[in-house]
């Protein structure tokens, strides 16, 4: 299952230098409904493309917003010129369906 969306990059206030993009509510609901084996912290394995960067990671449920959040590592932020508050175009594919 593949999702495409644009959302702002934000820094986690509890842990400096950790940056995330929030997966939109509709996509988060669809991801939540996909049957799969349970993983730690409710994570879901994904492959992500932002600009010319593609990597594998996991999205994690965020109970404060009710959506999944996608961590964006420093190498990607640097390569793609991403800054906190800026919009990030994301292509996200759920792995291991």
N, C-alpha and C positions, 0 to 999 in steps of 0.2 A: 504494500500500500504506500502510495507516494502523496506528499503534501507540498504545496508551494505557498509561501506567504511572505510578507514583509512586516517586520516588527522592530521596535527600538532595542538597542543594546543597553543593558543596565548592569551596574556594579552591585554585588551583594553587600549590603550594609554591614553584615556581621563578619565578613571575611574580605578584607581589602584585596584587590587584584584578582577576584573571581568575577567573571563577567558572564552574563546569560542573555538569552532572548526567550521571551515567553511564547510558547506555542499557542495560537489562537484557540478560543473556547471550543469552536465546532470541531477543529482538528483534534484537540485533546480528547473530546468525547469519543470521536471515532477511534482513536488510538486505544483508549480505555476499554472499548468493546471488543478489541481483537483478542481472540482466545490464544493464550500462550502460557508456557510454564512460568511460575512465579520466579522473580529475581529480587536480589537485595534492594531494599528501600523502594520497591515498586518500580524500579527502573525498566526501561524498554530500550533494547539495542536498536540503533539507527545508523544510517549512512547519510551524511550531510554534505551539500555543496553550497558554498557561498562564493560567488564570483568564480575565480579560477582555482579555488581550494576545495578539496574533497577529503573527508576523513570519517572514520567510524568512531562512534561514541555512544552514549546513552542519554535519554531524556529522563527526567525525574519529576514525580508529582510534587506540586507545591500547594500545600493545603491552604495557604493564605490567599491564593488567587483561584484555586480550583482547576488549574491548568498544569500542563507539563512545562518544564523549563529546560532549555538547551544550553549547556555550557559551551562557551566559545573561547578556545585556547589562545594564548598570546601570539603564537606563530601565525594563526589565521588572522587575528586582529591586525597584526603588523603587515602581513602580506596584502590584505585587502583594504588597508587604511581605515579600519573601523574605529569609531570613538564612542564613548558612552553618550547615550541620547540620540545617536544617529540611527537611521533606519537600515536594517539588514535584510536583503532579499535572500530567502532560505528555500532550498529544495531539500526535503527530508524524506527518506525512505525507511520504513520500518523493516527490520531484519528478523529472520527466524520466525516467520509466521506459523 
